[in-house]
Amino acid sequence: MNEEEKSAFEEPLFNIGVVTRVTGLPIATLHAWERRYDFPHSARTAGGHRLYSEKDIARLRWVKTQVDSGLQTRQAIQAVQRLENQGRLPIGTVQEPSQAAAEQPLPPLGREHLLEALLHHDLEGADRIMGEMLAFYTPEDMSLQVIGPTLADIGEAWASGQITVADEHLATGYLRHRLLMWMVTGPRPYAITPTVLVCAPGEWHEGSLLMLGVLLRRQGWPVAYLGQSVPLSDLGAFTQVIHPPAIVLVAMSAETAQALAAWPKYLAQAAGKPLVGFGGRVFVNNPDLQRSLPGTYLGSTLQEGLSQLTGFLKTQLQ
């Protein structure tokens, strides 16, 4: 194993839910081993959640095998530590969950409880609910299955007059903070300049763009997130400085989509001729607008856009 592979092997990336699925060890057991034996000594996120590396998972799998064979837990942990000191630690893969773990059903996502907590201004409760869900689900799953739909529910509640602007800002700000945090805590990025993510001039709805940023970053792609309502002239100047491989433009209304039509004027001088992709709800609902805008339409879903972008970015690494 070279130094780069060793560094990746030891980088804490996996939450406790992933670890319990791939090792077959219950969360209670992981907590007990850490408390009694300081094993493994997991890292922590800024919010206090445990993070494990591939090395941690390899050690846990080995210890579980020995315990299942009749060895006492303390002896098994001491044995794996000796193997590690001798450079003989068995290396497994995080991608192959044990059969027992694979057969265990995951708990349902608590999106409705999160929405209720946010609309009642109970941020401490929202933190607790998010922490419980993150014990079983990855930030990617949470972004797509919890935060995206919850943002939509909050928007509908505001549009129907059920909540005030202040209520909406508090709830969406909380979720926005989570997405931004996940966007900066992904794995080590590829050696490539960042993909630029930006909302059209006058566009303030950034939820889908934030989620795309999380999904890209969690796969190792660096992003430069510019966010809401960026003038095309400023975007052009910015891209001439960082030379991105791709630029993603998002619009949700016909008005902001039409504001994007002038992008070739401002991005014509961008070095490297980056891929300029666009997406957003308005293009799904209006195929004519989709066909009239210059650039690459990234698809009607986040997953389609992610697939197109990552496929293109992989060609830039070759």
SULUR-V266727 format. One record per residue. N is the residue number from 1. RES is the residue in one small letter. SS is DSSP state (A for helix, B for strand, O for the rest). Layout:
N_RES_SS + N_RES_SS
//
This chain:
1_m_O + 2_n_O + 3_e_A + 4_e_A + 5_e_A + 6_k_A + 7_s_A + 8_a_A + 9_f_A + 10_e_O + 11_e_O + 12_p_O + 13_l_O + 14_f_B + 15_n_B + 16_i_A + 17_g_A + 18_v_A + 19_v_A + 20_t_A + 21_r_A + 22_v_A + 23_t_A + 24_g_O + 25_l_O + 26_p_O + 27_i_A + 28_a_A + 29_t_A + 30_l_A + 31_h_A + 32_a_A + 33_w_A + 34_e_A + 35_r_A + 36_r_A + 37_y_A + 38_d_O + 39_f_O + 40_p_O + 41_h_O + 42_s_O + 43_a_B + 44_r_B + 45_t_O + 46_a_O + 47_g_O + 48_g_O + 49_h_O + 50_r_B + 51_l_B + 52_y_B + 53_s_O + 54_e_A + 55_k_A + 56_d_A + 57_i_A + 58_a_A + 59_r_A + 60_l_A + 61_r_A + 62_w_A + 63_v_A + 64_k_A + 65_t_A + 66_q_A + 67_v_A + 68_d_A + 69_s_O + 70_g_O + 71_l_O + 72_q_O + 73_t_A + 74_r_A + 75_q_A + 76_a_A + 77_i_A + 78_q_A + 79_a_A + 80_v_A + 81_q_A + 82_r_A + 83_l_A + 84_e_A + 85_n_A + 86_q_O + 87_g_O + 88_r_O + 89_l_O + 90_p_O + 91_i_O + 92_g_O + 93_t_O + 94_v_O + 95_q_O + 96_e_O + 97_p_O + 98_s_O + 99_q_A + 100_a_A + 101_a_A + 102_a_A + 103_e_A + 104_q_O + 105_p_O + 106_l_O + 107_p_O + 108_p_O + 109_l_O + 110_g_O + 111_r_A + 112_e_A + 113_h_A + 114_l_A + 115_l_A + 116_e_A + 117_a_A + 118_l_A + 119_l_A + 120_h_O + 121_h_O + 122_d_O + 123_l_A + 124_e_A + 125_g_A + 126_a_A + 127_d_A + 128_r_A + 129_i_A + 130_m_A + 131_g_A + 132_e_A + 133_m_A + 134_l_A + 135_a_O + 136_f_O + 137_y_O + 138_t_O + 139_p_A + 140_e_A + 141_d_A + 142_m_A + 143_s_A + 144_l_A + 145_q_A + 146_v_A + 147_i_A + 148_g_A + 149_p_A + 150_t_A + 151_l_A + 152_a_A + 153_d_A + 154_i_A + 155_g_A + 156_e_A + 157_a_A + 158_w_A + 159_a_A + 160_s_O + 161_g_O + 162_q_O + 163_i_O + 164_t_O + 165_v_A + 166_a_A + 167_d_A + 168_e_A + 169_h_A + 170_l_A + 171_a_A + 172_t_A + 173_g_A + 174_y_A + 175_l_A + 176_r_A + 177_h_A + 178_r_A + 179_l_A + 180_l_A + 181_m_A + 182_w_A + 183_m_A + 184_v_O + 185_t_O + 186_g_O + 187_p_O + 188_r_O + 189_p_O + 190_y_O + 191_a_O + 192_i_O + 193_t_O + 194_p_O + 195_t_B + 196_v_B + 197_l_B + 198_v_B + 199_c_B + 200_a_O + 201_p_O + 202_g_O + 203_e_O + 204_w_O + 205_h_O + 206_e_O + 207_g_A + 208_s_A + 209_l_A + 210_l_A + 211_m_A + 212_l_A + 213_g_A + 214_v_A + 215_l_A + 216_l_A + 217_r_A + 218_r_A + 219_q_O + 220_g_O + 221_w_O + 222_p_O + 223_v_B + 224_a_B + 225_y_B + 226_l_B + 227_g_B + 228_q_O + 229_s_O + 230_v_O + 231_p_O + 232_l_A + 233_s_A + 234_d_A + 235_l_A + 236_g_A + 237_a_A + 238_f_A + 239_t_A + 240_q_A + 241_v_A + 242_i_A + 243_h_O + 244_p_O + 245_p_O + 246_a_B + 247_i_B + 248_v_B + 249_l_B + 250_v_B + 251_a_O + 252_m_O + 253_s_O + 254_a_A + 255_e_A + 256_t_A + 257_a_A + 258_q_A + 259_a_A + 260_l_A + 261_a_A + 262_a_A + 263_w_A + 264_p_A + 265_k_A + 266_y_A + 267_l_A + 268_a_O + 269_q_O + 270_a_O + 271_a_O + 272_g_O + 273_k_O + 274_p_O + 275_l_B + 276_v_B + 277_g_B + 278_f_B + 279_g_B + 280_g_O + 281_r_A + 282_v_A + 283_f_A + 284_v_A + 285_n_A + 286_n_O + 287_p_A + 288_d_A + 289_l_A + 290_q_A + 291_r_A + 292_s_A + 293_l_O + 294_p_O + 295_g_O + 296_t_B + 297_y_B + 298_l_O + 299_g_O + 300_s_O + 301_t_O + 302_l_A + 303_q_A + 304_e_A + 305_g_A + 306_l_A + 307_s_A + 308_q_A + 309_l_A + 310_t_A + 311_g_A + 312_f_A + 313_l_A + 314_k_A + 315_t_A + 316_q_A + 317_l_A + 318_q_O
//
